[in-house]
Amino acid sequence: MKRPFNFSAGPAAMPQEVLTEAASEMLDWHGSGMSVMEMSHRGKEFISIYEQAEADLRELLAVPGNFKILFMQGGGLAENAIVPLNLSRGGVADFVVTGSWSQKSQQEARKYCTVNIAASSETDGHTTLPDPTTWQLSQGASYVHVCTNETINGVEYHALPDLKALGSDAPLVIDFSSQVASRPVDWSRVGLAFGGAQKNLGPAGLTLVVVREDLLGHALPVCPSAFNYKTVADNQSMYNTPPTYAIYIAGLVFQWLKRQGGIAAMEARNKAKAALLYDAIDNSQLYLNKVAGNCRSRMNVPFFLHDESLNEAFLAGARAHGLLQLKGHKSVGGMRASIYNALPLEGVQALVDYLHEFEKTRS
C-alpha cells in the first residue's frame, strides 16, 4: 500500500521500516514472550535495548565522552523549567529570542532565575536571526539559551554561536528538538542540548538531554529528584520508570539512521530537500516564504498563499494528492511543510509538483 506523505511538525512521520519492524515485534520481542511495553525497565531485556540505543545515539551524534546522555520525559516545554532548575543556580540566564519556542523558554525560566534577553528578532516577525556580535550578554551568566531551529517560525542556526569569541564563559544551552540528527553538532560550543523525540527521533513521550558532566550537581534545592540531571545520570535514566516503548522505537530509528549512512548522509539529503522546496516557492507568483535566506530552516518550511482565500482549497487538494498536515501553526497561519529525516525526497517532489499544479489552475 502506498502511504501518503506526512508533513506534520510533530508528532511527525516515522521511517516506514521502523514502523514495520516494531509491528513485527509487538507481541514478542526477540523470543522473550513479551512486548517491549510489557517489560520491566530493570529487566535484562529492556536494559539491552536501552544500552544499544544509548550507544547508537552517542555514535550517530558523535557525543564526546565527557557528556551524559539522558532519556527523560516532559518534552521541550518541561525542559524550559528543568534546565534553569539545574543550571541557573538562581542567577542570571541569557536568552536569544528568535521565535515561539525561545519565547516560551525565557518566560518559563523567569520562575527560577533572572532572565536577560540578550537579543530578539521580534521586531521583524522572527524572520531573521540577530547577529551574535550584537548580543548583549550578561557578565557571569549561568548559561545562554538558544533554540537552534524554530519549528513554527522556520528560522534555523546554520552554525552555533561561539560564546568564547563573544566574551562569555557561560555554557551554551540549545533546544535542538526539531534539528537533532538532521546535521552534525559542534559539541565544543555546547554545554547542554535538549529536545523532544517526536520530530526526528521517535514518538512523543521521550525527551533527550545531552549534558556536559561539569554541569551536573548544581540543581536548585526545589528541583524535583526525578528532574535533577545528576540523579538521572547517576541512575542511567532509570531513577524513575522511563518511557520504555518510546526509547525502544527511538533505538530502531537510530539503527535506521545508521543504515542510511549516518548524520552526514542525512544532512546532504536534507539540504537537497530544502533547496527543492524553497526553489519552488521562490519562483512562484502564488507562494511566499518570509524568512531571510541565510537562516531558513531545513526542517520546517512555512509559506503563505498571496491570496489567502485559497487556503482551504489548497489544503483540500493537498489531501486529495496524499499530502497531509500542511496547515500552518495557528499562531502564524498559512502553510507549513515539515520535512524531517523520515520524509523522503520523493515526498518533497510530490509537494512541489502539487504546488505547480495548484498555481496553474489559479492563474
N, C-alpha and C positions, 0 to 999 in steps of 0.2 A: 504494500500500500504506500502510495506517495504521500508523505506528510506535508502539511502546509509549512511555510516559513514563518517563524515566530520572532517578531521584533520587540518583544516585551523588555522593559527596562529592569525587571526583576520583581519576583522570581522570573528567571529568564530561560531561554531554550537550553536544553541539555544535549550533549552528544548522543545520537541515536544508539551508537554502540554501547554506551554506558547504560542506557535505559534497558536495552535488550539483555545485557549481562545481568543487571540487577533483577530483572523479571525472572530469568532462568534460575537465580539463586534465592528467590523469595522464600520458598518453603524449606529449603535445605541448603545451608551454606557449607560447601566443601565436605559433604558427608557427615556434618555434625549432628544432623537431625533437627536443627533449629534454624529459624530465620534469624538474621542479624538483629532484628528489632526485638527478639526474644532473649538475647544473650545477656548474661551478666557482664557489666563493663569491667569487672575484675577477673573474669574468666580467661583462660589461656587463648580461647578462640578470638575474642574481641581484642585482647592485648596484642595479638599478632596483626590484626587489621590496623589497629592504631599505630603500632610501631612502623609498619610498612608505609602507611600514609604519611607519617611524620618524616621518614627518611626520604620518600619520593619528593615531598614538598621542599625539603631542605635542598635536595639536589636540583630540582627544577628552578627554584628561585635563587640558587647559589647563596644561601643564607650562611654567613660566617659562623664559626664555632662559638663565638662569644655572644651569640644571640639565642634566646629561648623561643621556641615555637609553642604557642598556647592555643588549644582548641577550647573556645568558650561559647557562651550564649548571650543573647540580647541584641545582636546586630549592631550596626554602626551607631544607632541612636543611644543605646546603652553605653557604648564606649565613650560617647561625649561626656558622660558622667564618670565612668570608670577611669579614664585617663587622668583627669585632674585629681581624682581621689588618690591616685597612685603617684603622680609626678609633680603636682603643683607645690606640695609642702606648704600650702596655704599662702603662697607668694603671688607673683605676677606671671601670667602666661600671655604670650603674644599670639594674635590670630590674624591671618590674612584672609579676608572675606571675599570670596570670588563667586559666590552663588548660594543656592538654597541650603546646601548641606553644611558649608563652613559657617553660614549664618546661624544655623541651629546649634552647631558645635560651640560657638562662643556664647550663645545665650545660656546653654546648659552649664558651661564651665563657671559662669558667674555665681552659681550656687556654692562653689567650693573654693574660689580664689578670685583674685583681682584680674580682670581681663583688660588687656591693651589691644586696641585694633591698630595693628601696625600698618595696614594698608587695606583698601577696599575698592572694588570695581563697581559699587552700587550705582554711582552716578551715570555710568554708561550702560546700565541694564545688565551688568555681568556678561559683557560680550568681549572683554579683554582681560588680560592678567596684568596687575600692577608690576612695573619694572622693579625687581628686587633692590636695585640701587636707591629706590625712593622709599623703601620701607622704613618706618620709624620704630625700630626695635628697642626694647627696654634693656637697660643695664641690669644684669643679674636675673633675667627672666628664667623661670623654671623650665620652660620649653616654648617652642614656636610651632604652631599648628597650621598646616595647610591641607586642603582637600585636593589631591592631585588630579582628580577628574570629577567635574561637577555633572552628575547624571542628568539633572534637569536642564541646566543652562548650556551644556555642551561645550565647556571650556576645559582644557587639559594642559598640565605642565608637561612639556616635552623634554625638559631637563630639570632636575631637582635643584633648588637654590643651595648655594654653598654658604652656609651661615658663617663659617670662619672667615671667609673672604669679606663678609659684610660686617665683621667685627663682633660677632656674637658667639659665645661659648655654649649657648643653650642647645640641648638636643632638639633635633627636628622630629616632630610627630606628623606622620602622614596618614590621612584617611585614603586608602587606595582600594576602597570597596569595589568600584567599577573599573579599575585599571589593573588590578592584580592578575598576574600570569599572562597579561597581554603584551608585555615588554619587560626588559630587564630592570632591576632596581639597583641603584648605586648605593649600596649599604654603607659606604664610607661617609655618606652625608646624612644618614638616618639614625635616629635613636630608637624610634618605635614606629611600627606600621600596624594598622588595623583595618579590617574590612569584613563585611558580611559576605558569606559564601554564595549568595543566591544570584549572582550575576555571572561570574566566570568560573567558580569553583565547585558549585554543587547546589543542594536545595537550601531553602530558608531554614533557619534554626541553628546554623553553625556560624560562629564568628572566629576569625583568625586574628591572632595578635602575635607579632614578632617583635621582641623587645630585647634591647641590649642588657646584658647581665648587670652592669653597674647601675642601671636604673631601678633595679629591684630593691625592695626592702625599705621604701620611703613612703609608704601609704599613710594617709591621714588616719588618726585613731578611729574616726567614724566609718572608715571603709569596711563594708561587709567582708567577712572572711572569704566568701566564695568569689569576690571580685578583687581580692588582693593578689596582684601578679606574682609576688614571691610565693605565696601559699599555693597558687595554681601551678607554678613552675616546680616547686618542691615536690608536688604530688603528681607530676606528669599529666596534668589536666584531668586528674581523677579525684580531686578533693570532693567534688560533688558529682553526681551522675552526669556525664557529658552527653551531648546529643549523638548517641551512638550510631543511629542509622544515617544521619547526615554526614558523620565522619566517614563511614563506610562508602557512601556514594561519592563523597569528595575524593576518597582514595582511588576509586575507579576513574574519576576524572583525571587525577594526577597521572595514572598509568596511561590513559588515553593521550594526554598531552605529551608524554614521553614518546609514545608511538608516532605522534605527528612530527617529531623532530625537536621537541622542547620549546623553550620560550623564544629563542631566536627565530625559529621557523614560524611560530605564531605571530611574532611581530611583523615579519615580512608579509604574511597573509593579511594581517590587519591593516597594514599600510595600503596594500592593493585594494582591499575592500573599501576603505575610507576614500581613497582617491577616486575610485569609480563612482561612488555615490555623490561626493562633493562636486565632481566634474559635471554630472548630470544636472544637479541643482543650479550650479553657477552659469551653465549655458542654457538655462531655461528662461522664458518670459513669464512663467506662471509661478515658479517656486523661488523661495528666498531663504538663505541661511544668514543670520545676522552676526555670527561670531567672527572675530578677526582671524585672518588666515594663519597667523603664527601660533595660535593656541586652540585651533579646532580639535575637538575630541575625535579620536579614532573609534571610540566605543559607543558614543551617543550622539546622534546627528539630529538636532531639532531643525525643523524647517516650517515655513509658512506658505500658504497659498495667497498670492496677491489679492485674489477675490475670495474672501473667507466664506462667502455664501455657498461656495462649492465644497466646503469641508465634509459635510455628511455624504454627499455623492462620491467624493474621493474615497472616504473610508469604506463605503458600501462596495464600491468597485474593487477596492483592495481585498476585501474579504472574499469577494467572488473569485478573485485570482489566487486565493490561497496565501494572502499576505496579511498576517494577523498582528493586532495590537500596535497599530501605528499612531493612535491618537496621542497627542502631546499631553504633558502633565497639566493638571487642572489649573495650576498656579500661573502658567505661562501660555497655555493654549497651543494652537497649531498642531503640528505633527512631530513625531519623534521616532526615528529608526535606531534601535539599539542593536549593534552589530558585534556582539561579543564573540569570543573564540568559537563557540559551538555553531554560530551562524555561518554557513559556508559561503564561498564566493558566488556560488550559483544562486543563493538566496538574494544577495545584493543585486546580481544581474537581473533577476526576476523583478525586483523592485524598480530598478532603473528602466526596464522595458515597460513596466506599467506606468511610470512617471511620463515617459514619452507618449504612450498611447493615450493616457488621460488628457494630456495637454493638447494633443492633436484634435481630440473630439471637442475641445472647448475653444479652439482658435478659429 
